[in-house]
Amino acid sequence: MNTVMVQMRDGIDEDGIRRAGEILRRGGLVAFPTETVYGLGADALDAEAAAKIYRAKGRPSDNPLIVHIADWEAIQHIVSEVPREARLLADAFWPGPLTMILNKSEAVPLTTTGGLTTVAVRMPDHEVARALIRAGGGYIAAPSANTSGRPSPTQARHVAEDMDGVIDMIIDGGDVTIGLESTIVDLTGETPTILRPGYISREMLAKVLGTVETDRALLADDDRIRPKAPGMKYRHYAPRAELIIVEGPEQRVRERINELTARRQAEGRSVGIIGTDESLGFYGAGMVKSIGSRRDERTIAQHLYSILREFDDSDVSVIYSESFETPQMGQAIMNRLIKAAGHQIIHV
């Protein structure tokens, strides 16, 4: 398959959007930018088109897809009822990096929902994404546009690395602004429950809804979990090299990483280190990369996946990373990092 790359870094290309919409309407796949990460889109109401997403990614078929919409009214067709909490959250955070899980209608095929009777819905805060959704029929199922398990794409070239020759089109909208997937909140139970942390924090949700819980399985490493939301069960975001997180007081973390680096290099292994702008000068060996600044947690979130992909282009066999407990997005950042490391954490 010849994958077409269409540039939309400077805004919407109406002809390109029309062509992309036609691809979606005939059951094809289009990768597109959102504010979180690049998505791999198909017609959410076409079971065979949704199945193509799983095949292109190598994604387990019980891992639900998120349905993206561009207008509030569109939600009525894909859910059996709209609870008051959904309207409140939409007013506060849509368009934006928030996904709500609701009971689905008959219009949504089980292929899209991973066999579940619930559906995950979000309205992205990206003009190209919303234009594409409208051109493609109003409902786009879209997980991240990467091979399953690899770091999510935050640039169009990341998509091309994994999907060139596999999908019909890639829309290049430049770098994403957030860099982590949306917060997912389940509204089908008695209490709203966060199933995946993201830019929208628990505190932000609680200001709107009152009581909000966090799912106990959020950071669990348990293959018995039936995923109700993307990313709950399977190892995600992983670089090719072994990744190990070192957690504790900053000075002791740096000392331990230096010790471990010296030990691995003595064994003949090449080592990568993920630090911050503030800590780069403390590391004297290994391939050291800054993920951003602790003074601006948005830079850490925005660069996490691109840093992991940069190490994939090197010859390192093991990566040691600092931990990043930042005020708003710390749980989301660490959720992704822990999954990428396969829950390998050294506490100092």
GUSE-988399 format. One record per residue (C-alpha): residue in one letter; chain; y, x, z. Coordinates in steps of 0.2 Angstrom, whole numbers. Each point is the difference from the previous one (the first is absolute). Example, Ala and Ser with C-alpha at 12.3 -4.5 7.8 and 13.67 -1.06 7.14 Angstrom:
   code   unit      yy      xx      zz
      A      A     -22      62      39
      S      A      17       6      -3
END
This chain:
   code   unit      yy      xx      zz
      M      A       0       0       0
      N      A      18       6      -4
      T      A      11      -2      15
      V      A      18      -3      -4
      M      A      14       6      11
      V      A      16     -10       0
      Q      A      16       7       8
      M      A      10     -11      11
      R      A       8      12      12
      D      A      17      -6      -4
      G      A      -4     -19       1
      I      A      -9     -13      -9
      D      A      -5       2     -18
      E      A      -2     -17      -6
      D      A     -11       4     -15
      G      A     -11      11      11
      I      A      -2     -15      13
      R      A      -4     -12     -14
      R      A     -14      12      -6
      A      A      -6       3      18
      G      A       0     -19       3
      E      A     -11      -3     -16
      I      A     -12      13       6
      L      A      -2      -9      17
      R      A      -1     -18      -8
      R      A     -15       6     -11
      G      A      -9       8      15
      G      A       5      18      -1
      L      A       6      12      13
      V      A      18       6       3
      A      A       6      13      13
      F      A      17      -3       7
      P      A      12       6      13
      T      A       4      -9      16
      E      A      11       6      15
      T      A     -16       5       9
      V      A     -12       8     -12
      Y      A      -5      -3     -18
      G      A     -11     -15      -3
      L      A     -14      -3     -12
      G      A       2     -17      -6
      A      A     -10     -14      -8
      D      A       1     -19      -2
      A      A      -4      -5      18
      L      A      -7     -17      -6
      D      A     -12       7     -13
      A      A     -16       5       9
      E      A      -5      12     -14
      A      A      17       9      -1
      A      A      -1       2      19
      A      A     -17       7      -2
      K      A       7      13     -12
      I      A      10       7      14
      Y      A     -15       4      11
      R      A      -8       8     -15
      A      A      15      11      -4
      K      A       2       6      18
      G      A     -18       1       5
      R      A       5     -12      14
      P      A     -13      -9      10
      S      A       0     -18      -5
      D      A       2      -7      18
      N      A      16       9       2
      P      A      14     -14      -3
      L      A      14       2     -12
      I      A      18      -5       4
      V      A       8     -14     -11
      H      A      18       4      -5
      I      A      12     -13      -3
      A      A      18       0      -6
      D      A       7     -17       7
      W      A      -3      -9      16
      E      A      -5     -16      -9
      A      A     -15       9      -8
      I      A      -9       1      17
      Q      A      -4     -19       0
      H      A     -12       2     -14
      I      A     -11      13       8
      V      A      -1      -5      18
      S      A      -7     -16       8
      E      A      14      -2      12
      V      A      16      10       4
      P      A       2       2      19
      R      A      17       0       8
      E      A      -3      19       4
      A      A      -1       4     -18
      R      A      17      -8      -4
      L      A       8       9      14
      L      A      -7      17      -5
      A      A       4      -3     -18
      D      A      18      -4       5
      A      A       1      16      10
      F      A      -9      13     -11
      W      A      -3      -6     -18
      P      A       2       7     -12
      G      A      -7      15      10
      P      A     -14      11       6
      L      A      -9     -15       9
      T      A     -17      -8      -4
      M      A      -5     -16       8
      I      A     -18      -6       1
      L      A      -2     -19      -2
      N      A     -14     -12      -4
      K      A      -2       0     -19
      S      A       0     -15     -12
      E      A     -14      -3     -14
      A      A      12       8     -12
      V      A      -4      18       6
      P      A     -17       6      -5
      L      A     -11       8      13
      T      A      -1      16     -11
      T      A      19       2       5
      T      A      -3      -2      18
      G      A     -15      10       2
      G      A     -11     -15       4
      L      A      11      -7      14
      T      A       8     -17       1
      T      A      17       8       5
      V      A      12       8     -12
      A      A      13      14       3
      V      A      17      -3      -8
      R      A      16      10      -2
      M      A      16       0      -9
      P      A       5      18      -5
      D      A      18       6       2
      H      A       1       8     -17
      E      A       8      -7     -15
      V      A     -12       7     -13
      A      A     -15      -7      10
      R      A       8     -17       2
      A      A       4      -1     -19
      L      A     -18       5      -4
      I      A      -7     -13      12
      R      A      10     -14      -9
      A      A      -4       7     -18
      G      A     -19       1       5
      G      A      -2     -18       6
      G      A       7       0      18
      Y      A     -15       7       9
      I      A      -5      19      -1
      A      A     -15       6      11
      A      A       4      18       3
      P      A      -7      14      12
      S      A       7      17      -1
      A      A      -2       8     -17
      N      A     -11      14       4
      T      A     -19       4       0
      S      A      -7      -8      16
      G      A       1      12      15
      R      A      13      12      -8
      P      A      18       1       6
      S      A      10     -15      -6
      P      A      12       4     -14
      T      A      19       1       3
      Q      A       5       6     -17
      A      A      -6      -5     -17
      R      A      -8      17      -3
      H      A     -11      -3      14
      V      A      -6     -16      -8
      A      A      -3       9     -16
      E      A     -11      13       9
      D      A     -12     -13       5
      M      A       2     -14     -13
      D      A       4       8     -17
      G      A     -12      -7     -12
      V      A      -7     -13      12
      I      A      14     -13       0
      D      A      12      -7     -14
      M      A      17       4       6
      I      A      10      10      14
      I      A      18      -5       3
      D      A      10      15       7
      G      A      13      -6      12
      G      A       3      17       8
      D      A      -4       5      18
      V      A      -3     -14      12
      T      A      12      -2      15
      I      A     -12      -4      15
      G      A     -16       9      -5
      L      A     -13     -10      11
      E      A      -8     -16      -4
      S      A       7     -16       7
      T      A      -3      -7      18
      I      A     -14     -13       0
      V      A       1     -14      13
      D      A     -13     -14       1
      L      A       6     -17       3
      T      A     -16      -9      -1
      G      A      -4       1      19
      E      A       8      -6      16
      T      A      11      15       1
      P      A       8      10     -14
      T      A     -10      17      -1
      I      A       4      16      -9
      L      A     -14       6     -10
      R      A       9      15      -8
      P      A      16       8       7
      G      A      14       4     -12
      Y      A      19       1      -1
      I      A       2     -17       8
      S      A      -5       4      18
      R      A      -8     -11      13
      E      A      17       0       9
      M      A       9      -7     -16
      L      A     -14     -13      -2
      A      A       2      -5      19
      K      A      18      -3      -2
      V      A      -4     -14     -12
      L      A     -16      -7       6
      G      A      -1       4      18
      T      A     -17       6       5
      V      A      -9      11     -13
      E      A     -16       9       3
      T      A      -7      16      -8
      D      A     -18      -1      -6
      R      A     -12      11      12
      A      A      -9       6     -15
      L      A      16       7      -8
      L      A      -4      18       3
      A      A     -19      -2       2
      D      A     -13      10     -11
      D      A     -13     -14      -1
      D      A      -9      -4     -16
      R      A      -6     -16       7
      I      A      18      -7      -1
      R      A       1     -14     -13
      P      A      17       4      -8
      K      A      12     -15       1
      A      A      14      11      -7
      P      A       1      15     -11
      G      A      -4      17       9
      M      A      -8      -7      15
      K      A     -17       6      -3
      Y      A      -1      14     -13
      R      A       6      18       1
      H      A      16       1      -9
      Y      A      14      12      -6
      A      A     -11      15       1
      P      A       3      17      -8
      R      A     -14      10      -7
      A      A       1      13      14
      E      A      -5      -3      18
      L      A      15      -7      10
      I      A       1       2      19
      I      A      14      -6      10
      V      A       6      10      15
      E      A       8     -11      13
      G      A      10       4      16
      P      A      16       8       6
      E      A       9       7     -15
      Q      A       0      18       6
      R      A     -19       0       4
      V      A      -4      -9     -16
      R      A       9      15     -10
      E      A      -9      13      10
      R      A     -17      -9      -2
      I      A       2      -1     -19
      N      A       5      18      -1
      E      A     -16       4      10
      L      A     -11     -11     -11
      T      A       8       7     -16
      A      A      -4      18       5
      R      A     -18      -5       4
      R      A      -3      -9     -16
      Q      A       8      14     -10
      A      A     -11      13       8
      E      A     -14     -10      -6
      G      A       6       1     -18
      R      A       7     -18      -1
      S      A      17      -4      -7
      V      A      11     -11      11
      G      A      14     -12      -2
      I      A      12      -6      13
      I      A      10     -16       1
      G      A      15       3      11
      T      A      18      -6       0
      D      A      17       7      -5
      E      A       2       4      19
      S      A     -17       9       1
      L      A      -2      10     -16
      G      A       7      16       8
      F      A     -14       0      13
      Y      A     -14       3     -12
      G      A      -3      17      -6
      A      A     -16      -2     -11
      G      A      -8     -13     -11
      M      A       8     -11     -13
      V      A      13      -9      10
      K      A       9     -16      -7
      S      A      13     -11       9
      I      A      -3     -19       0
      G      A      18      -3       4
      S      A      11       0      16
      R      A      -4      -7      17
      R      A      18      -6       0
      D      A      -3     -11     -14
      E      A     -17      -9       1
      R      A       3      -8     -17
      T      A      -2      17      -8
      I      A     -17       3       8
      A      A      -7     -17      -6
      Q      A       7       3     -17
      H      A      -8      17      -3
      L      A     -17      -3       9
      Y      A     -10      -4     -15
      S      A       9      12     -12
      I      A      -3      14      12
      L      A     -19      -4       0
      R      A       0       0     -19
      E      A       9      17       0
      F      A     -14       7      10
      D      A     -12      -7     -12
      D      A       8      11     -14
      S      A      -3      16      11
      D      A     -16       9       5
      V      A       1      -4      19
      S      A     -16      -5       8
      V      A       7      -6      17
      I      A      16      -8       5
      Y      A       7       0      17
      S      A      14     -13       3
      E      A      12      -3      14
      S      A       0     -18       7
      F      A      15     -11      -3
      E      A       4     -13      14
      T      A      17      -6      -6
      P      A       9     -15       7
      Q      A      -2     -14     -13
      M      A     -12       6     -13
      G      A     -11      12      11
      Q      A     -15     -12       1
      A      A       0      -3     -18
      I      A       2      19      -4
      M      A     -14       4      12
      N      A     -11     -14      -6
      R      A       0       7     -18
      L      A      -2      18       6
      I      A     -14      -4      12
      K      A     -10      -9     -14
      A      A       4      15     -12
      A      A      -8      12      13
      G      A     -15     -11       2
      H      A       5      -2      19
      Q      A      -1      19       3
      I      A      13       4      13
      I      A       2      15      12
      H      A       9      -4      16
      V      A      10      14       9
END
